[in-house]
Amino acid sequence: MAERRSRRFSVTATRRRSVAELPAEAGSQILLIGLGRFGSALAQELVALGFEVLGVDADGRIVQDHAELLTHVVQADTTDMAALRQLGAGDFPSAVVGIGTNVEASILTTAALADLGVPNVWAKAVTDSHGRILERVGADHVVFPEHDMGQRVAHLVSGRVLDWFELDENFAMVETVVPREFVGTTLGESGLRARFGLTVVCVKPAGQGFTYATAETRLAEGDVLVAAGSPDQAEKFAHMS
């Protein structure tokens, strides 16, 4: 098996961006294997974005449940190379392995797709060790939905953070209410960048939509803003609210 480089991505940091990485690299057709909670949600959003999705699952009941949701859905054992060839798996520009509960099937399916030469193989991992194995057998991109969602919810349960999106371990975007300390000041006067190392990307005045932030943007009570910077500083800033 040729050596393949793998990258890890979060695809569930926010619902509206859950497949943001896929369109940039994928063609119009995507093979999606495993139609559990993750696979089903992913399939429906891909279809909504205009992709043609072939959904595959080993469970006939699950396949039947998705018959009206997806244009193409098939019952098959994807650990079987012959079955994958019959599906034409090697002709897809991108494939997603959403199998989570059966780790062996996840690994074997990922390896088979890599052997068939699928250019972009995405695979769901449930643990770090599972993810490392997926990388070694040929996954180009490994995602950790449960871990990433748990991380996001941990920031939200405090009630001070309205939304949280961590691009990597050194950069995050936080949505929060303007801290009382900065009410009445402009962004230029607030000194947020110097004090927290954060850049305010946009502001949503009460009862209005988001607008781009400038140094002249004046902050009012109840305004919601989105700031970007290091996770530690973003969290510290949000907890001033």
N, C-alpha and C positions, 0 to 999 in steps of 0.2 A: 504494500500500500504506500503510495507516495505521501511524503510528509506534507501536512496541511497546517497553515497557521490558523489559530483559533482566537476569537475575541469574545469577551463577556459583555453582555448588555442587559440593562433592565428594560423590560418592555411593559411593565405594569406600574411604572412610577405614577402615571396618571392615566385615567381611562381614555381620555381623548388622544393620548399620544402612545397608546399601547403597541401600535405597529409602526411607529414613526421611522424606525430603522429599515423596515422591509422594502418600501417602494423604491428607495434609492438604488437598491441592488437587484431587485427582483424584476422578472418580466411580467407579462399580464397573467400568467398561469402559475399557481402555487399548489404544491402537493402538501396536504396537511394530514398527518398521521396521528391518531389519538383524539377522540372527540369527547373527552371529559369536560369538566368545567372550564379549564384553560383553553383547550382546543376549540370547544364550541364557541366561546366568546370571541376568540381570535378569528375563527372562520367567519362569523357573522360580521365582524368589523371589516375584514378584508373584502367581503362581498359588497358591503356598503361603500367601500372605497373604489369599487369597480374592478376588482380582481376576479379572475375565474379560478375557483377553488375546487380541487378534487379532494373530498374528505374521505378518509379511510379509517375504519376501526374493526377490531376483531370481534366485537360484540354485535350480533345481529339486531338486538333490541335497540341499541344506541344508533345504529345505522338507520333503522326504521324511523326513529324519532327525528332524525335530521333530514329525512327524505324531502320535506317541504321547505326546509331552511336553506339547503344547498342545491345547486343545479346538478352537481355530480357527487354521489356518495356511494361507497363500495365497502362491502365486508371482505376483509382479507387478513391473512396472517403475514404481517410485514417483516417477520424475522426470516421468512422464506424468500430467498433470492429469486426463485422462479416466479413467485407471486408478484414481486416488485417489477420484474421484467414484463410480466403480462399487463401490469398497470401502466407500463411505459414510464416508470419513475425516472429513468435515466434521461428522458427528454425534457424534464422540467428544469427551468432555470433556478428555482428555489424550492426547498422542501423544509417543512417544520415537523419535528418529532415532538408531539405534545404528550407522549406517554409518560405518566408519572408514577403510578403505583407499581408497575411491573418493571423494575430496574433492568432486569436481564433483557426483556423485550426492547426497552429503550436503547440499550447499548448495541444489541444485535441489529436493530433497525438502522441506527445511525451509521454503524460500520458498513452495512450493506449499501446504503445510499452513497456513502463516500466511495465505495468500490465501483459503483455504477457511474461515477463521475459527475454527480449532481454538483454544479458550481457553488451553490450556497446552501449549506446544510445548517439549519437552526435546530437546537435541541434543548428541551426543558430538563433542568436538573433539580433534584429535591435535596441534595446535600453537596457539600464541597467535594467529597470523594467521588460522588457520582459525576459531578461536573468535570473533574480531572480525567476520569476515564472516558467520558464523551469526547473531550478534546483529543485524547490520545488515539481514539479509534476513527477520528475524522470529522468531528463537528467543527464547522467554521465559526459558529457563534453559539455560546451557551447562555441560557437565561435562567434566572432563579426567581420565579414569580412570587412564591410564598414568602421567601426571605425578604425580597424587596418590598412587598406590600406590608409585611410586618414592620419593617424599618420605617416606612412612611407613616403607618398608623401610629407608631410610637410617638412621632412628632405631633400628630394631630390630637391625640387624646388629652393633651394639656388644656385644650380650648383656646390657647393663644395663637396657635398656628392654624391658618385657614386651609393652606395647602403647602405641600413640600415636594420638591423634585430634586433629587441628587443625581447630577450628571456623572460624577465620579467621586472618589473619596476626598478630593480637594476642592470641589465646586458644587454649590447647591443654589437653588432658587426657592425663596420662601415668600408666601403670601400671608400678610398679616395686617391688622389694624394699626394705623399710625399711633405710636406711643404718645401719651399725653404731653410729654416733655417737648415734643416737636410741633405740636399744634400751634398754628399761627405763624410759623416760620416758612421761608422758602427752602427748597432743597439746598440751594447754595449756602444759605445762612446756617443750615442745620449741622453742617460738618460731618455728615454721616460717613462719607468716604474716608475722611481722615481718622475718625474715631473708631469705626468698625471695619474699614476696608471693604465696604459694600457699595454697589452701584444700584441705584433705584432705576428699574427698567420702565415701569409704568405705574400710574396712579388711577384709582377708581373713586371719584368723589361720590358721596352718598347720593343714591338715587340716579346715578349716571353710569355710563359705560367706561371702560378703561381708556386711558389716553396716554400717549408717550410723555415721559417725564423729562423736564429740563431744569436747569439751575433756577429758573424763575418760577417754577411750579410751587404754589403756596399750599401748604398742608393744612387741612381742616379736621375738626373732630369727626370721627366716623369714617374718614377716608381709608380705603384699603390700598396697600401698595405691594408691589412685587420687587424684591431686592435680591441681588445675586452676589455671591462671594463665597468665602470658605464656610463649610457647614457649622463649625464652632461659632463663628461670628454671626452667622445668620440666625442660629438658634438663640444666641445671647441677645441679639437685637429684638427678636420676636417676643422674648420673655419680658421685655420692658413694657409691653402693651398692657 
